[in-house]
Amino acid sequence: MTKNEFAEWLRVKPRLMDGAMGSALFEKGLPLGAYPEKYNLINPDWIKAIHKEHLRAGSEMITANTFGANPLKFEDYEKLIEVAVALAHQAIAEYRLETEDEKEIYVALDMGPLGTLLAPLGTLSFDAAYEAFKKVVSTGVTSGCDLILLETFTDLYEAKCGVLAAVENSELPVICTMSFEENGRTFFGTDVESMAATLEGLGVSAIGFNCSFGSKEMLPLVEKLRRYTSLPIFLQPNAGLPKIVQSITVYDTNFDAYFENAKQFLAGGVSAIGGCCGTTGVHIAKLKEAIDYFILHKDSAQFKEIYHNELSWGDFYRPKTRVSSFSETVIIGHTPVIIGERLNPTGKKRLREALKNSEFDYVLREGLLQVEQGAAILDVNVGVPGLDEIEVMKEVITSLQAVINVPLQIDSSSAKAIEVGSRYYNGKPLINSVNGKLSVLEEILPIVKKYGACVIGLTIDDEGIPSSADGRYKIAERIVNAAVAYGIPKENIIIDCLALTASAQQAEVFETLKTIEKVKKQLGVCTALGVSNVSFGLPSREIVNQAFLTMALYAGLDAPIINPAHEPMKAAIAAYEVLSNKDVGSERFIKRFNSQQVQNEVAKAELVKNSSLSQDEKLKPISTNGIRDEKTIKNELSLSIQSGRKVSTKELTNELLTIIEPLAIVDDVIIPALNIVGKRYEEGILFLPQLIQSAESVQGAFELLKEVLSKQGKAPIEKGKIALATVHHDIHDIGKNIIKVVLENYGYQIFDLGKDVPPSKIVDTCIKNNIKLVGLSALMTTTVASMVETIKQLKAFDANIVIVVGGAVLSEETAKEINADYYAKDASEMIKIAEKVMEG
């Protein structure tokens, strides 16, 4: 099936997908710990029977039993995939013979996460992950699948990797669904808008949600997604919320509510719906009933009144100029958006040196500071003569996105550097730039299209920068037309009308403003501008910059590229928002410029102005007398840990060791800093990648402190012993591994027993090592029974041992039911429990 045929198939009516495979196999007798994919070979009749159950219920698309069949898990993955796809086609053929049903039915290659964390959180590189996905895709295509379904992803970076492997190595339609938490984000912190912004431009045919929870809980996610994407929406919710019955996890479905929720989804424009964990043929039949009801009644006044169906999903979507990181989307065109300009080595000697010497901690510090000062997007340029720009761009992009939430602008004159930056970027990037030269357009626009990026177009061509507004407008028009011809939507195009220096080209300053106004009105695209260029060569540059910025904003400038540390420039933007009625009620202005804040800003400005410190030193906190005393270094170390900068954390620890004792550094700085990170994680300010980066940043510091303590003949740093294990018959350990990293860097001694661990091994480890706190993880509903047995044996050994449980199938309620002492929903919660138990 081609992508166009798939799109047409979805346009006819809402489509019905199938239900769960794994839980259905367990119902048939799949042993605990067995791999569902292996049963393609062991008991193919079970697989075909489940497929046919879903087909009889009305499914028009069935997923081959290949969810975990990848080369990182199975040596015989090719055989498993080939047989799985063949079994799906056989099931369809047998179903047709039984029913004489000739409707179109398609087989999807099912691709789940690889089961290993991608770097920098884990050890698996993006390239290695891509190759694994590529092998799965190639095998699925040659085996005869009709489309590709990527599902149950929680890491947007891994989802992007899988999507690229699918669209680059097949012509088939690609669907990608992700799993979200109750807070409206994935486990790794991606929100709905960032998911949509990133995946939509990569060439997928549909996006949506699966797993996580039941249909009722998925309604708010769909309501958001239909505003953020023009793509068809696919849903596969679980049968309901899990509960424990006689030590077994079951899904108790209210079929009346299930039916009503399905109608609500369809009324909201969902294009296809099926089931995930716990769903059976009965659930799929209920969804079929909902689709039939919708088709029959969707145009009736009563249906519209009940389900608010006056608007379709297409009407909800509004094209906007969006760029995103993995966790944050910035919309350009509503209020002025500041693009931070300081990660560009032009005219910045210290940055050039840092890039040449691979001092990426300096780059991170500069980026973090710009975000703190108000930059919504960071320009990233690593073009230094003699530098391997491609490799450095990759390193800087991956390092920045590990600690910073805001989107990045990939800035280079090298097409290869732009390609690399876009490929390894975790989100929807902004590319800087193209221009009116045909060769540049032909080189850069395919990259923009391939990665679904936004792009800045400069009004310059082979003849240079036109002196007139009309001349620059013609170049802008040429860029827009060329981009649209490549299939790049206008909302992904931003025009930079180029600010020339007033000192040398004074008469052309107003031509820039005229061009901005004309581009906005006649081309209907957003605009960007490197504002400070206008004052080059003049004294008191900030005065000129501020006046020019205000004029440019009035002309229609959307994204000024400025130094976010310059308060007068930010003040000009704030004032413009008030005067243009963009800051309704002047709320932001009043909050920003109350008298106390003004006093603080003036004092800070005077301190920096009168200081003899270098620009590099100005980035650090300043003590009252300019000397790096204990308080100053402690503050720097705390900030370094909070921002996840590994190199500077170790260096500052070493510096602080000349002043205070090792244990004082742990108690006074490291643990409090990690606690701040934990609190910000709980508040949704930071997300899992930043939490792990901060925890890992202290690893080098702890190694250094242990070394010093050893030389002093003192006991090593150890806050207590904790055993961690994924329970017997469960092979999912990503969550456990994350907990391990964080706990170790809080100073706990961790006994990591791995995955699929028998209860006896956990008990023996606790006996031999006198362990009083155990963390147990389970991801599959079927392995909760193993967790129950493990808890039973641990309590028999020591009634006072403290057991913490976690995993997607558990909750506070289920933890109590299985006699666990605590439930930890994430790493931050586990730290609190550990501190309470160990220090209590």
Summary of the structure (lengths in Angstrom):
residues: 840
radius of gyration: 28.8
end to end distance: 62.2
largest distance: 88.0
contacts: 3030
relative contact order: 0.06
helix: 52%
strand: 14%
